[in-house]
């Protein structure tokens, strides 16, 4: 019986770097990307097409995209907040864009200066733009941020999350993702909301994005796995956080996520030891003043650890 595959998308080059003060040089980003590919990451969110005056950390996204596109088999993803960003991303040749559409009206206005309904209209414009560009095959994913709660607004109505997911697919998006932007989710809530969204859009709910702000990210991954989700985001070193969501701290650490999935018998294609080394030799060296998160780098791989497909010596 073949093992089930779980896809991990590394978002550290975008979500991980967007909220820190340090401007990481383009060459360092290239080294990180090279190391991630060597460690087996098959999808990397390499940056975002946003105005450099707002996020100077992302000003070199076109250059990083160009480098990423030289890697055979790598799915190159970028975040876009609006139609202009989509034009740039499509022209750059990215394979997938993620359009953040917040379920919290307060966060939506702070993050993209549009209401959730206005963002759904933008989805339709981007879908029409793709259709008008001959040969453009870029996939469009709508990431429903603050799906589990918001530090500005507080509670987020689960019915609103389901409505937005359905509206995004009806507008022509290929997939949707659920994002716990501020780390409010718990496993029971994850199971409930994932199943509700699946009831509306089926397998077009493709992935989940969890932050470990309150230590529940891996538990929430397990809950989503129970519901059949097989794609998750992570950031090397547990970096990350939305600059426009107060209290939003790091993503689940990719190395911890890959270790858990591999140890459970899922196939990820990821070499955790290489990720740990990359964290120490490139990421930590580039960000000496930033606190990195996660557990497996401290404890090390246990002697009993066997990644899927590997036999004991």
Residue pairs with C-beta under 8 A, 6 or more apart in sequence:
3 265
3 266
3 267
3 308
3 309
4 230
4 266
4 267
5 230
5 266
5 267
5 268
6 225
6 230
6 231
6 232
6 261
6 266
6 267
6 268
7 42
7 43
7 207
7 230
7 231
7 232
7 268
8 41
8 42
8 43
8 231
8 232
8 233
8 234
8 254
8 257
8 258
8 261
8 268
8 270
9 41
9 43
9 44
9 45
9 75
9 77
9 207
9 231
9 232
9 233
9 234
10 36
10 41
10 43
10 44
10 45
10 233
10 234
10 235
10 236
10 254
11 44
11 45
11 209
11 233
11 234
11 235
11 240
11 251
12 32
12 234
12 235
12 236
12 237
12 239
12 240
12 251
12 254
12 283
13 29
13 32
13 33
13 44
13 45
13 46
13 47
13 64
14 45
14 46
14 47
14 48
14 58
14 78
14 79
15 45
15 233
15 235
15 239
15 240
15 241
15 242
15 251
16 235
16 236
16 237
16 239
16 240
16 250
16 251
17 24
17 29
17 57
17 58
17 239
18 48
18 55
18 57
18 58
18 240
18 241
18 242
18 243
19 240
19 241
19 242
19 243
19 248
20 57
20 239
20 287
20 290
22 57
22 286
22 287
22 289
22 290
23 56
23 57
24 57
24 286
24 287
25 286
26 60
26 63
26 64
28 282
28 286
29 46
29 60
29 64
30 64
30 67
31 282
32 236
32 278
32 282
32 283
32 286
33 44
33 46
33 64
33 67
33 68
33 71
35 274
35 278
35 282
36 44
36 236
36 275
36 278
37 44
37 71
37 74
38 274
39 270
39 271
39 274
39 275
39 278
40 268
40 269
40 270
40 271
40 274
41 74
41 254
41 270
42 73
42 74
42 75
42 269
43 74
43 75
43 77
43 96
44 68
44 74
44 75
44 76
44 77
45 77
45 78
45 79
45 98
45 233
46 61
46 64
46 65
46 68
46 76
46 77
46 78
46 94
47 58
47 60
47 61
47 64
47 65
47 78
47 79
48 55
48 58
48 61
48 78
48 79
48 80
48 81
48 85
49 58
49 61
49 78
49 79
49 80
49 81
49 84
49 85
49 86
49 88
49 89
49 92
50 58
50 79
50 80
50 81
50 85
52 58
52 59
55 243
61 78
62 88
62 92
65 76
65 78
65 89
65 92
65 93
65 94
66 92
68 74
68 76
69 76
69 93
75 95
75 96
76 93
76 94
76 95
76 96
77 94
77 95
77 96
77 97
77 98
78 89
78 92
78 94
78 96
78 97
78 98
79 85
79 97
79 98
79 99
79 100
79 143
80 86
80 88
80 89
80 97
80 98
80 99
80 126
81 99
81 100
81 111
81 112
82 112
82 122
83 122
83 125
83 126
83 129
85 97
86 97
86 99
86 126
86 129
86 130
87 129
89 97
89 138
90 97
90 129
90 130
90 133
90 136
90 138
93 138
94 138
95 137
95 138
95 139
96 138
96 139
96 140
96 141
97 126
97 138
97 139
97 140
97 141
98 141
98 142
98 143
98 177
99 119
99 122
99 123
99 126
99 140
99 141
99 142
99 143
99 173
100 111
100 112
100 119
100 143
100 145
100 179
101 108
101 116
101 119
101 120
101 123
101 142
101 143
101 144
101 145
101 164
101 168
102 108
102 111
102 112
102 116
102 119
102 144
102 145
102 146
102 150
102 181
103 116
103 144
103 145
103 146
103 147
103 150
103 156
103 157
103 160
103 161
103 164
104 145
104 146
104 150
104 152
104 153
104 156
105 115
105 116
105 153
106 150
106 152
106 153
107 145
107 146
107 150
107 152
107 153
107 181
107 242
107 244
107 245
108 114
108 115
108 116
108 119
109 115
110 152
110 244
110 245
111 145
111 242
111 244
111 245
112 119
114 122
116 160
116 164
120 164
120 167
120 168
120 171
121 171
123 140
123 142
123 168
123 171
123 172
123 173
124 171
124 172
126 140
127 140
127 171
127 172
127 173
128 172
130 136
130 138
130 140
139 174
139 175
140 172
140 173
140 174
140 175
141 173
141 174
141 175
141 176
141 177
141 206
141 207
142 164
142 165
142 168
142 173
142 175
142 176
142 177
143 176
143 177
143 179
143 209
144 161
144 164
144 165
144 168
144 176
144 177
144 178
144 179
145 179
145 181
145 242
145 245
146 153
146 156
146 179
146 181
146 182
146 245
147 156
147 161
147 178
147 179
147 180
147 181
147 185
147 193
148 156
148 178
148 180
148 184
148 185
148 189
148 190
148 193
149 155
149 156
149 180
149 182
149 184
149 185
150 156
150 181
150 182
150 184
150 245
151 182
151 184
151 245
151 246
151 247
151 248
152 245
152 246
158 192
158 193
158 196
161 178
161 193
161 196
161 197
162 193
162 196
162 197
162 199
162 200
165 176
165 178
165 197
165 200
165 201
165 205
166 200
166 201
168 176
169 176
169 201
169 204
173 204
174 204
175 204
175 205
175 206
175 207
176 197
176 201
176 204
176 205
176 206
177 205
177 206
177 207
177 208
177 209
177 231
177 233
178 193
178 194
178 197
178 205
178 207
178 208
178 209
179 208
179 209
180 190
180 208
180 209
180 210
180 211
180 217
180 220
181 209
181 211
181 242
181 245
181 248
182 211
182 213
182 242
182 245
182 247
182 248
183 210
183 211
183 212
183 213
183 214
183 216
183 217
183 248
183 249
184 213
184 214
185 210
185 216
185 220
186 216
186 219
186 220
187 216
187 219
187 220
187 222
187 223
188 223
190 208
190 220
190 223
190 224
190 227
191 223
191 224
191 226
191 227
194 205
194 208
194 223
194 224
194 227
194 229
195 227
197 205
198 205
198 227
198 228
205 229
206 229
206 231
207 229
207 231
207 232
207 233
208 220
208 221
208 224
208 229
208 231
208 232
208 233
209 232
209 233
209 251
210 216
210 217
210 220
210 221
210 224
210 232
210 233
210 251
210 252
211 217
211 240
211 241
211 248
211 249
211 250
211 251
211 252
212 218
212 238
212 249
212 250
212 251
212 252
212 253
212 293
213 247
213 248
213 249
213 250
217 251
217 252
217 257
218 252
218 256
218 257
218 260
221 232
221 252
221 257
221 260
224 232
232 252
232 257
233 251
233 252
234 251
234 252
234 253
234 254
234 256
234 257
234 258
235 250
235 251
235 252
235 253
235 254
236 253
236 254
236 255
236 275
236 278
236 279
236 283
237 250
237 253
237 255
237 279
237 283
237 284
237 292
237 293
237 294
238 250
238 251
238 252
238 253
238 256
238 292
238 293
238 294
239 250
239 251
239 283
239 287
239 290
239 292
239 293
240 248
240 249
240 250
240 251
241 248
241 249
241 250
242 248
250 293
253 293
253 294
253 295
253 296
253 297
254 270
254 275
255 272
255 275
255 276
255 279
255 294
255 296
255 297
256 294
256 295
256 296
258 268
258 270
258 272
258 275
259 272
259 296
259 301
259 305
261 268
262 268
262 270
262 272
262 305
262 307
262 308
263 305
263 306
263 307
265 308
266 308
267 308
267 309
268 308
271 307
272 296
272 301
272 307
273 301
276 296
276 297
276 300
276 301
279 292
279 294
279 297
280 297
283 292
284 292
306 312
